[in-house]
Amino acid sequence: MTIEGAVWKFGDNVDTDVIIPAPYLVTADSEELGKHCMEGVDPAFSAKVGPGDIIVAGKNFGCGSSREHAPMAIKGAGISCVVAESFARIFYRNAFNMGLAIFEAPGVSEGIRTGDRISVNPDTGEITDHTNGRHFSAKAIPPFMQGLIKAGGLMPYVLKQKQEQDRA
């Protein structure tokens, strides 16, 4: 299955305080968190973003605190995936645990602009910018991590595994 959407582009070092400002950390409701997603850099972001849109960013996306609310807010805003030059290590792991698809693609931030329409093939890592015809390659995601995304995150993945063990 290919992911396709309109791009919202951000620069380097987008930290978790920008993704979801601290005053909103009083809930773990993704939909509520999504209403404030990226508010630290664009207060109107959640009103402008459409279902399935894609964030493209530079280096070190998700740096800062280890709050798992950041990938939850991105999912809650309706973003289908994040493509970045690189990710902060804790955000990288939190994103998979929360079932947010992320793709690390060196060179991607220089070739894609806000408003471009792109597609991402999770199986091959191929990224196509349909607006300007450019192609990029994301690093392969290990099969176990792909399983976490398909299940919707770590908890649904573990529950599914337990149910299968109970049936056996």
Solvent accessible surface area in square Angstrom, and as a share of the most:
residue,aa,sasa,rsa
1,M,189,0.84
2,T,72,0.42
3,I,21,0.11
4,E,84,0.38
5,G,2,0.02
6,A,27,0.21
7,V,1,0.01
8,W,47,0.16
9,K,69,0.29
10,F,27,0.11
11,G,46,0.44
12,D,83,0.43
13,N,90,0.46
14,V,14,0.08
15,D,42,0.22
16,T,2,0.01
17,D,73,0.38
18,V,38,0.22
19,I,0,0.00
20,I,0,0.00
21,P,23,0.14
22,A,56,0.43
23,P,101,0.63
24,Y,62,0.23
25,L,50,0.25
26,V,141,0.81
27,T,39,0.23
28,A,74,0.57
29,D,74,0.39
30,S,43,0.28
31,E,125,0.56
32,E,67,0.30
33,L,0,0.00
34,G,3,0.03
35,K,111,0.47
36,H,38,0.17
37,C,1,0.00
38,M,0,0.00
39,E,45,0.20
40,G,48,0.47
41,V,83,0.48
42,D,34,0.18
43,P,108,0.68
44,A,48,0.38
45,F,1,0.00
46,S,37,0.24
47,A,92,0.71
48,K,103,0.44
49,V,17,0.10
50,G,21,0.20
51,P,132,0.83
52,G,23,0.23
53,D,15,0.08
54,I,0,0.00
55,I,0,0.00
56,V,0,0.00
57,A,0,0.00
58,G,1,0.01
59,K,121,0.51
60,N,53,0.27
61,F,1,0.01
62,G,2,0.02
63,C,23,0.14
64,G,63,0.60
65,S,52,0.33
66,S,64,0.41
67,R,40,0.15
68,E,81,0.36
69,H,37,0.16
70,A,0,0.00
71,P,0,0.00
72,M,23,0.10
73,A,0,0.00
74,I,0,0.00
75,K,75,0.32
76,G,25,0.24
77,A,18,0.14
78,G,27,0.26
79,I,7,0.03
80,S,37,0.24
81,C,0,0.00
82,V,0,0.00
83,V,0,0.00
84,A,0,0.00
85,E,24,0.11
86,S,36,0.23
87,F,10,0.04
88,A,17,0.13
89,R,165,0.60
90,I,94,0.48
91,F,4,0.02
92,Y,37,0.14
93,R,94,0.34
94,N,19,0.10
95,A,0,0.00
96,F,0,0.00
97,N,32,0.17
98,M,49,0.22
99,G,10,0.10
100,L,2,0.01
101,A,7,0.06
102,I,2,0.01
103,F,4,0.02
104,E,25,0.11
105,A,0,0.00
106,P,82,0.52
107,G,36,0.35
108,V,0,0.00
109,S,18,0.12
110,E,158,0.71
111,G,5,0.05
112,I,0,0.00
113,R,145,0.53
114,T,77,0.45
115,G,57,0.55
116,D,4,0.02
117,R,114,0.41
118,I,0,0.00
119,S,11,0.07
120,V,0,0.00
121,N,46,0.24
122,P,35,0.22
123,D,95,0.49
124,T,95,0.55
125,G,5,0.04
126,E,81,0.37
127,I,0,0.00
128,T,21,0.12
129,D,0,0.00
130,H,99,0.44
131,T,76,0.44
132,N,60,0.31
133,G,49,0.47
134,R,120,0.44
135,H,114,0.51
136,F,21,0.09
137,S,86,0.55
138,A,12,0.09
139,K,112,0.48
140,A,97,0.75
141,I,14,0.07
142,P,68,0.43
143,P,113,0.71
144,F,100,0.41
145,M,17,0.07
146,Q,39,0.17
147,G,22,0.21
148,L,0,0.00
149,I,38,0.20
150,K,159,0.67
151,A,31,0.24
152,G,32,0.31
153,G,1,0.01
154,L,59,0.29
155,M,129,0.58
156,P,57,0.36
157,Y,48,0.18
158,V,73,0.42
159,L,102,0.51
160,K,109,0.46
161,Q,66,0.29
162,K,113,0.48
163,Q,99,0.44
164,E,76,0.34
165,Q,135,0.60
166,D,98,0.51
167,R,184,0.67
168,A,121,0.94
